[in-house]
């Protein structure tokens, strides 16, 4: 799982140059957890990290350059992604 998340973080940084490494990592972790939780709530059996990685990759490839717009405007996630919280 960690290898998948590292690769996805790198991909997101390529797609979106307006975010820091810490923000990209946080977003990948949020997308990862959200997909797995939603998949489980829908009653599906766990399909493994490869399936989650494929779905998160599609989100990053299709929406990566605009993810910061959604997350920073959504109060549920805003506090997790503010630049002051990062270590860069």
VEXDREN-2710 file (C-alpha; in Angstrom, 1 decimal):
% VEXDREN-2710
k/r/px/py/pz
1/UNK/0.0/0.0/0.0
2/UNK/2.8/2.4/0.9
3/UNK/4.5/2.0/-2.4
4/UNK/1.2/2.7/-4.3
5/UNK/0.6/5.8/-2.2
6/UNK/4.2/7.1/-2.9
7/UNK/3.8/6.6/-6.6
8/UNK/0.4/8.3/-6.6
9/UNK/1.8/11.2/-4.6
10/UNK/4.5/11.7/-7.2
11/UNK/1.9/11.5/-10.0
12/UNK/-0.3/14.1/-8.2
13/UNK/2.7/16.4/-7.8
14/UNK/3.4/16.2/-11.6
15/UNK/-0.3/16.9/-12.4
16/UNK/-0.6/19.8/-9.8
17/UNK/2.3/22.2/-9.3
18/UNK/0.3/24.4/-6.9
19/UNK/0.6/21.9/-4.0
20/UNK/3.3/20.9/-1.6
21/UNK/4.5/17.3/-1.1
22/UNK/2.7/17.2/2.3
23/UNK/-0.5/18.3/0.7
24/UNK/-0.2/15.8/-2.1
25/UNK/0.4/13.0/0.4
26/UNK/-2.5/14.0/2.5
27/UNK/-4.8/14.1/-0.5
28/UNK/-3.7/10.7/-1.7
29/UNK/-4.3/9.3/1.8
30/UNK/-7.8/10.9/1.9
31/UNK/-8.8/9.6/-1.5
32/UNK/-7.4/6.2/-0.6
33/UNK/-9.4/6.0/2.6
34/UNK/-12.5/7.5/1.1
35/UNK/-12.6/5.0/-1.7
36/UNK/-12.1/2.0/0.5
37/UNK/-14.7/3.2/3.0
38/UNK/-17.2/3.9/0.2
39/UNK/-16.5/0.5/-1.4
40/UNK/-17.1/-1.3/1.9
41/UNK/-20.3/0.6/2.7
42/UNK/-21.6/-0.4/-0.7
43/UNK/-21.3/-4.0/0.5
44/UNK/-18.3/-5.0/-1.8
45/UNK/-15.6/-7.3/-0.6
46/UNK/-12.2/-5.8/-0.1
47/UNK/-10.5/-6.0/-3.5
48/UNK/-6.9/-5.2/-2.3
49/UNK/-4.6/-2.3/-2.6
50/UNK/-4.2/-2.7/-6.4
51/UNK/-7.9/-2.0/-7.0
52/UNK/-7.8/1.1/-4.7
53/UNK/-4.6/2.3/-6.4
54/UNK/-6.2/2.0/-9.8
55/UNK/-9.2/4.0/-8.7
56/UNK/-7.2/6.7/-7.0
57/UNK/-4.9/6.9/-10.1
58/UNK/-7.9/7.6/-12.3
59/UNK/-9.0/10.4/-10.0
60/UNK/-5.6/11.9/-10.0
61/UNK/-5.2/11.6/-13.8
62/UNK/-8.6/13.1/-14.5
63/UNK/-8.8/15.7/-11.7
64/UNK/-5.4/16.1/-10.2
65/UNK/-4.7/19.6/-11.5
66/UNK/-7.9/20.8/-9.8
67/UNK/-8.0/18.8/-6.6
68/UNK/-6.8/21.7/-4.5
69/UNK/-9.9/23.7/-5.6
70/UNK/-12.2/21.1/-4.2
71/UNK/-10.4/20.3/-1.0
72/UNK/-9.6/23.9/0.0
73/UNK/-13.2/24.9/-0.6
74/UNK/-14.6/22.0/1.4
75/UNK/-14.7/22.7/5.1
76/UNK/-14.5/19.0/5.9
77/UNK/-11.0/18.8/4.5
78/UNK/-9.7/22.4/4.6
79/UNK/-8.1/22.2/8.0
80/UNK/-6.1/19.2/6.9
81/UNK/-4.6/20.9/3.9
82/UNK/-3.8/24.4/5.0
83/UNK/-0.2/25.4/4.1
84/UNK/0.6/26.5/7.6
85/UNK/0.3/22.9/8.7
86/UNK/3.0/21.6/6.3
87/UNK/6.6/21.1/7.1
88/UNK/8.1/22.6/4.0
END
